[in-house]
Structure formats: structure tokens, C-alpha cells
Amino acid sequence: MHFKTDACEIAVIIFIHTHSRNGNYNLHLHVILTEGVFFSSN
């Protein structure tokens, strides 16, 4: 996407997960990224 202004922000949620389903130590990240943007002027 291209916007005519740079006054927009994306939303990202990142959290650390330290175990797998079977309980073993498995350090990894989960990342949730929005598809759109937020304009702070609104």
C-alpha cells in the first residue's frame, strides 16, 4: 500500500513463547501484524 502521507502507524503485537505443546523448552516469537494502518489525525 502507498499513502500520500507518512502520518500513519501500523499495529504489531509480539510476544515470547517459551514452550512447545508437549511442554519442552522451545523459545520462539509470535507476531501479529495488522493488515491496515491507523492515522493519528483521526
The first five atom37 places (N, CA, C, CB, O) and aatype in JSON, in Angstrom:
{
  "aatype": [12, 8, 13, 11, 16, 3, 0, 4, 6, 9, 0, 19, 9, 9, 13, 9, 8, 16, 8, 15, 1, 2, 7, 2, 18, 2, 10, 8, 10, 8, 19, 9, 10, 16, 6, 7, 19, 13, 13, 15, 15, 2],
  "atom_mask": [
    [1, 1, 1, 1, 1],
    [1, 1, 1, 1, 1],
    [1, 1, 1, 1, 1],
    [1, 1, 1, 1, 1],
    [1, 1, 1, 1, 1],
    [1, 1, 1, 1, 1],
    [1, 1, 1, 1, 1],
    [1, 1, 1, 1, 1],
    [1, 1, 1, 1, 1],
    [1, 1, 1, 1, 1],
    [1, 1, 1, 1, 1],
    [1, 1, 1, 1, 1],
    [1, 1, 1, 1, 1],
    [1, 1, 1, 1, 1],
    [1, 1, 1, 1, 1],
    [1, 1, 1, 1, 1],
    [1, 1, 1, 1, 1],
    [1, 1, 1, 1, 1],
    [1, 1, 1, 1, 1],
    [1, 1, 1, 1, 1],
    [1, 1, 1, 1, 1],
    [1, 1, 1, 1, 1],
    [1, 1, 1, 0, 1],
    [1, 1, 1, 1, 1],
    [1, 1, 1, 1, 1],
    [1, 1, 1, 1, 1],
    [1, 1, 1, 1, 1],
    [1, 1, 1, 1, 1],
    [1, 1, 1, 1, 1],
    [1, 1, 1, 1, 1],
    [1, 1, 1, 1, 1],
    [1, 1, 1, 1, 1],
    [1, 1, 1, 1, 1],
    [1, 1, 1, 1, 1],
    [1, 1, 1, 1, 1],
    [1, 1, 1, 0, 1],
    [1, 1, 1, 1, 1],
    [1, 1, 1, 1, 1],
    [1, 1, 1, 1, 1],
    [1, 1, 1, 1, 1],
    [1, 1, 1, 1, 1],
    [1, 1, 1, 1, 1]
  ],
  "atom_positions": [
    [[0.82, -1.18, 0.0], [0.0, 0.0, 0.0], [0.87, 1.25, 0.0], [-0.94, 0.0, 1.2], [1.93, 1.28, 0.63]],
    [[0.43, 2.26, -0.69], [1.12, 3.53, -0.71], [0.15, 4.61, -0.23], [1.67, 3.86, -2.14], [-0.99, 4.68, -0.69]],
    [[0.62, 5.44, 0.69], [-0.2, 6.52, 1.23], [0.44, 7.85, 0.86], [-0.35, 6.39, 2.76], [1.65, 7.94, 0.7]],
    [[-0.39, 8.88, 0.73], [0.12, 10.21, 0.39], [0.77, 10.89, 1.58], [-1.01, 11.07, -0.15], [1.4, 11.94, 1.42]],
    [[0.63, 10.33, 2.76], [1.22, 10.9, 3.96], [1.96, 9.82, 4.75], [0.14, 11.57, 4.84], [1.64, 8.64, 4.66]],
    [[2.95, 10.25, 5.51], [3.68, 9.31, 6.36], [3.12, 9.3, 7.78], [5.17, 9.65, 6.39], [3.69, 8.66, 8.67]],
    [[2.01, 10.01, 8.01], [1.43, 10.13, 9.35], [0.51, 8.96, 9.66], [0.67, 11.45, 9.48], [-0.62, 9.15, 10.1]],
    [[0.99, 7.76, 9.43], [0.2, 6.58, 9.74], [1.06, 5.62, 10.58], [-0.31, 5.88, 8.44], [2.28, 5.64, 10.52]],
    [[0.38, 4.78, 11.34], [1.07, 3.83, 12.21], [0.5, 2.44, 11.98], [0.93, 4.24, 13.69], [-0.7, 2.27, 11.78]],
    [[1.37, 1.45, 12.03], [0.91, 0.06, 11.95], [0.76, -0.49, 13.36], [1.9, -0.81, 11.11], [1.37, 0.02, 14.3]],
    [[-0.04, -1.51, 13.51], [-0.21, -2.15, 14.81], [0.48, -3.51, 14.78], [-1.73, -2.29, 15.17], [0.23, -4.32, 13.88]],
    [[1.34, -3.76, 15.76], [2.07, -5.01, 15.86], [2.01, -5.5, 17.29], [3.55, -4.84, 15.39], [2.22, -4.74, 18.23]],
    [[1.71, -6.78, 17.46], [1.76, -7.42, 18.77], [2.79, -8.54, 18.66], [0.34, -7.96, 19.22], [2.67, -9.42, 17.8]],
    [[3.79, -8.52, 19.55], [4.83, -9.54, 19.56], [4.94, -10.08, 20.98], [6.2, -8.97, 19.07], [5.03, -9.31, 21.93]],
    [[4.93, -11.41, 21.13], [5.15, -11.97, 22.45], [6.04, -13.2, 22.37], [3.83, -12.31, 23.12], [6.08, -13.9, 21.36]],
    [[6.74, -13.43, 23.46], [7.69, -14.54, 23.55], [6.98, -15.77, 24.11], [8.92, -14.17, 24.43], [6.3, -15.68, 25.13]],
    [[7.14, -16.88, 23.45], [6.57, -18.15, 23.89], [7.75, -19.06, 24.24], [5.65, -18.79, 22.78], [8.66, -19.23, 23.43]],
    [[7.74, -19.63, 25.42], [8.93, -20.36, 25.88], [8.77, -21.87, 25.89], [9.27, -19.91, 27.26], [9.7, -22.58, 26.28]],
    [[7.63, -22.39, 25.46], [7.48, -23.84, 25.47], [6.65, -24.29, 24.27], [6.83, -24.32, 26.78], [5.91, -23.5, 23.68]],
    [[6.79, -25.55, 23.92], [6.01, -26.12, 22.83], [4.77, -26.81, 23.41], [6.86, -27.12, 22.0], [4.56, -26.78, 24.62]],
    [[3.97, -27.41, 22.58], [2.74, -28.06, 23.04], [3.0, -29.2, 24.01], [1.95, -28.57, 21.85], [2.21, -29.42, 24.93]],
    [[4.08, -29.92, 23.82], [4.36, -31.06, 24.7], [5.15, -30.66, 25.95], [5.13, -32.11, 23.93], [5.57, -31.53, 26.7]],
    [[5.34, -29.35, 26.18], [5.97, -28.88, 27.4], [7.47, -28.71, 27.34], [0.0, 0.0, 0.0], [8.07, -28.24, 28.3]],
    [[8.1, -29.07, 26.23], [9.54, -28.89, 26.09], [9.87, -27.41, 25.92], [10.07, -29.7, 24.89], [9.07, -26.64, 25.39]],
    [[11.06, -27.03, 26.38], [11.52, -25.65, 26.22], [11.77, -25.38, 24.76], [12.8, -25.39, 27.06], [12.58, -26.07, 24.13]],
    [[11.1, -24.38, 24.2], [11.22, -24.05, 22.77], [10.97, -22.55, 22.62], [10.21, -24.88, 21.9], [9.86, -22.14, 22.32]],
    [[12.0, -21.74, 22.84], [11.87, -20.29, 22.79], [11.61, -19.81, 21.37], [13.13, -19.63, 23.35], [12.38, -20.1, 20.46]],
    [[10.49, -19.08, 21.18], [10.16, -18.54, 19.86], [9.24, -17.34, 20.03], [9.49, -19.62, 18.96], [8.72, -17.1, 21.12]],
    [[9.05, -16.58, 18.95], [8.21, -15.39, 18.96], [6.94, -15.63, 18.17], [8.97, -14.19, 18.38], [6.94, -16.34, 17.17]],
    [[5.85, -15.03, 18.64], [4.6, -14.96, 17.89], [4.42, -13.51, 17.49], [3.37, -15.51, 18.72], [4.55, -12.61, 18.33]],
    [[4.11, -13.26, 16.22], [3.96, -11.9, 15.72], [2.59, -11.78, 15.06], [5.11, -11.53, 14.71], [2.23, -12.57, 14.19]],
    [[1.83, -10.76, 15.5], [0.53, -10.46, 14.9], [0.66, -9.06, 14.3], [-0.65, -10.54, 15.96], [0.96, -8.1, 15.01]],
    [[0.44, -8.96, 13.0], [0.59, -7.71, 12.27], [-0.74, -7.38, 11.6], [1.74, -7.79, 11.22], [-1.32, -8.24, 10.93]],
    [[-1.23, -6.15, 11.79], [-2.49, -5.78, 11.17], [-2.34, -5.59, 9.67], [-3.03, -4.5, 11.8], [-1.25, -5.34, 9.16]],
    [[-3.44, -5.71, 8.99], [-3.42, -5.54, 7.54], [-3.54, -4.07, 7.15], [-4.54, -6.35, 6.9], [-3.1, -3.68, 6.07]],
    [[-4.14, -3.26, 8.0], [-4.34, -1.85, 7.7], [-3.42, -0.97, 8.52], [0.0, 0.0, 0.0], [-2.47, -1.45, 9.14]],
    [[-3.71, 0.32, 8.54], [-2.92, 1.3, 9.31], [-3.87, 2.19, 10.1], [-2.01, 2.16, 8.37], [-5.07, 2.25, 9.82]],
    [[-3.32, 2.87, 11.07], [-4.05, 3.85, 11.87], [-3.5, 5.24, 11.54], [-3.94, 3.53, 13.39], [-2.29, 5.42, 11.46]],
    [[-4.39, 6.19, 11.35], [-3.97, 7.57, 11.13], [-4.19, 8.35, 12.41], [-4.76, 8.21, 9.95], [-5.32, 8.44, 12.89]],
    [[-3.14, 8.9, 12.98], [-3.23, 9.59, 14.26], [-4.02, 10.88, 14.2], [-1.86, 9.87, 14.78], [-4.42, 11.39, 15.25]],
    [[-4.26, 11.41, 13.04], [-5.02, 12.67, 12.91], [-6.52, 12.46, 13.09], [-4.75, 13.3, 11.55], [-7.25, 13.43, 13.26]],
    [[-6.99, 11.23, 13.05], [-8.45, 10.96, 13.18], [-8.83, 10.75, 14.62], [-8.85, 9.73, 12.37], [-10.0, 10.51, 14.91]]
  ]
}
